[in-house]
Amino acid sequence: KTIEQLGHMELAVSRLYRVFAERFAEERSLWDGLADEEEQHHQWVMTLLESARAGKVRIKEDTKVNAEAVKRAIERVEELMAKAIRGDMDLYEAYRTAYALETSLTEGKAFSLLESQSPQGQPSVCEELDGATSAHAMRLRLRLEELFGEAALEDVAQILSGGAKKDPRYEVAACGLVCSACRKKISSECPGCAENEKATWCKVRSCVQEKGYGSCADCQSYDEAEKCPKFNNFFSRLFGFFHNSDRGKCIRRIKAVGPAEFAREMVGKGRASLPRG
């Protein structure tokens, strides 16, 4: 059952890479190449499954890799796939996600924990799978460093548990303002919406955090953010007037293109918010 789930994992990762190929056309050849190889790996795992049924493959003792652990990993991959399809993931996060997958215990080390019989002097299917996965990790690491520098490799292990830090270059506040383009955030006067523990006065921030949203764009209670009394309060209207800011327009744009793309647009313009009018 564990080996069968590992096969499902290979297909799930392949589908994720296909989504990345569609979302990030400039890197399509790399993503499609990885997806093709993951599908090949699935075929190898099916060969392993047949060998396991014949008693030629077993999982080494004292390993935490089991069918349930792999199932949870697959569920996380599917969550990441949905996030990418929604447009809530930029190229930076896509590469970090893929690198985390290929170096995680379940995906990156599982095959080295399997023992299989093979002709003398020939690598086993398990060894080939382990080596191929390591090759994927190295390819992703090199491209990640090339595009974003060594710092991009930090904290990647937390991605699979959902605890990875947000890319500070494209951070969107609860109300739709772009922290990454805000003067106070840039000058380190403010840590940003999510990290600003002193901002308990902000009902929008509190509401978004309580509900586990990224921003008001995730809320389904109102078809327009302006209809929400917490969002459209007196303070926010005053802020919008003096700063020529239309947060409702920001939320609509986030819904249309996703938070990462919206933040990229605003950082490029040097604006934390879309203007009124």
N, C-alpha and C positions, 0 to 999 in steps of 0.2 A: 504493500500500500504506500509506503514511504517513497519508493522508487517511482511508482505511478504518479504520485503528486509532484515529484521532481520534474517529470515530463510535462505536466500541466504548467509548472513554473516556467519552463523554457518557452512554451507557447505564449504565456501571458507576457513575458518580457519581450518576445518578438512582436506582439501586438502593440505594446507600449512604444517600441522603437519605430514601428510603422506610423504611429500617431505623431511622433517627433519628426519623422521625415516629411509628413504633410504640413505640420505647423512651422517647421524651420527649413524652408526650401533651400536656403543657402548652404545647409549642411546635409542635404538629402542623401548624397552618395554614401556618407559615413553611416548614417542611421539605417539606410536600406541594406548596406553591407552587413551591419551587425544583426539586423532582423533576419536576413537570409541565413546567417550562421547559427542563430538561435534555433531556427527551424530545423537545421541539420542536427543540432545538438539534441533536439527532441527525438529525432530518429535514432540517434545513438542511445538515448535513454530507453527507448522502446526495445532496443537490442538487449540492454541491461535487464529490462523487465523479464524478457524471455529467459535470460540466463538465471535470473533470480528464481523463477518458477522451476527451473531445472536444478536448483540447488547449487549453482556455480557462483553466486554473488551473495554476500551478506554484509550487514552493517557492523562495523567494529564496535566493540563494547565501550561503555563509558562515553557515549556521544549523545549530545542533546538534540541532534537532528532526528526528527520523527515526522510522521504524516501530519500531525496537528500543527507542528511548527511551520512546515512548508505551506500548509493550507492558509495559515495566518499571513505568511509572506505573500502569497498569491492575492489575498484580499487587499493587502496594502498596495500591491502593484496595480490592481484594478482601481483603487481609489486615486492613485497617481495618474492613471490613464484618464479618468473622468475629469480630473483637475486640468490636465493638458488640453483635453477636448473643449472644456469651457473657456480656455484662453487665460487661465489663471496661473500659467507657468511660462516663464521666459526661457531663453536659450541657456542662460547661466544656471538656472535651477534644473533644467533638463539634463545638462551634462553632469551636474552634481548628483542628481537622482540616479542616473545610469551608473556612475562610478560607485555610488554607495551600494547599488544592487550587486554589481559584479565583485565587490570586495566584502560583502556581508557573509556571515557564517553560513547561512542557508544556501545562498546562490554561489558564493565564491569558494567555499571550503567543503561543501557537502560531498562532492565526488571523491575527495581524498579520504573520506571516512568510510568509503565502501571498499570491500575487498572482493576481487574477482579473479578467476583463474584465466590464464592466457598462456600461449605457447612460450617456451623458454626463449628469453632474449627479446620478446616483443612486448610493447606497452599494452596494458589492458585498456578496455574502453573507459574505465573509471579514470585512469591516468590521462588519457587523451582529453576527456571532458574537463578534468581539473586544469590541464595545461591550456586548453582553449579558453576557459573562463578567465584564467590569469592573463592571457594575451588580450582579451577584451578590456580588462581592467587597465592594463598598461596603455593600450591605445587611447582609452578615454582619459586617463591621467595626463598623457602628453598633450592631447588636444585641449583639455581643461586648463592646463598650465599655460599653453600657448595663447589661448584666447583671454584668460582672466587672471593669470599669475598664480604663484604658489599659495597665496592666501585662500584661493577658492577651494583648496583641499581640506581646509579646517572644518571640523564638526560634521563631515559628510555622514558619519555613522549615525547621527541623530535623525537623518532624513527619513529613514524607514519607520521610525517610531513616531513621526510627525512632529518631532521636537527641534527640527533644524532652525537655525536663525534665519530671519528674512534677509534678503539681499538689501543692504542699507542704501544702495544706489537707487532703488525703485520702491520706496516705502510709501504706502498710501494710508492716510489717517482714517479713523472710523467714519468721519463725515464726508470723505471724498477729497479732502485737501491732500496735496502731495508733499509729504515731509521732506523728501529728498531734494525738493526745489525750494524749500523754505529757508529764509535767511537765518532764522534762529537755530535751525537744525544744522545748517552748514557751518555756522560759527560756534557750534557746541553749546549755545545758550539753552537749548532744549534737547532732550534725548530722543524726541519723537513721540508721537501719540501713544503707541502701545507701551513704551517704556517710561512714560512720564507719570510716575506714581502720585505726583502732587496734583494731577488734573482730576481730582475726585469731584470737582464742581461740574465737570462736563457730563451731562446726562446722556448725550449721544455715545460717548466713549464707554460709559458704564453699561449702557444697554447692549451695545455691540459685543463687549467682552462677556457679559452674562449669557448671551445667546450663542457665543462661540462663532460669531461672524467675522469676516475679514473687514467688512465695512457695511454701511447701510445698503449697499447695492445687493447684498445677499438676502435682505429682508423681503418676505413675501406678504407682509401684513398690509402694505400700501403699494398701489401701482405707481404712485409718484411720491418721492421722499418728502416733498413739500407738504403733503397731507398729514404727515406725522407730527403731532404737537411737540414731541421731544426734539425732532430735527429742526423744525421751523419755529423755534422759540424766539423771544424778544431779543436775547443776546445775539443769536446767530443772524437775525435780520439786521441788527445794528452793525455787526461785524461785516456783513456783506455790503452794506451801504458805504461804510468808510473805506473799505479795502477793495471796492469794486470786484467783489467775489460772488460767484453764483455756484454754490455747492450742489444745488439740485441738478444743475447742468452737468457738474462733475460726476454725480452718481449715475445719471443717464448715460454718460460716455463710458463709465466703467462697465455698466451692464452691456454696452454694445461691443466693446473691444477687450474687456478684461482688465483687471487692475495693473498687471505688469506692463501691458502695452500703453495704457493711459499714462502711467507714471513715466514711461520712456518719452512719450510725446511732450509731457509737461516739463520734464528735465531738459529736453532739447530746446524748449521755448524759454526756459528760465522762469517759469511761473508755477506757483504753488496751487493756483486755482484758475478755472476758466472765468473770464470777465462777464459782468452782467450785460444784459441787452442782446 
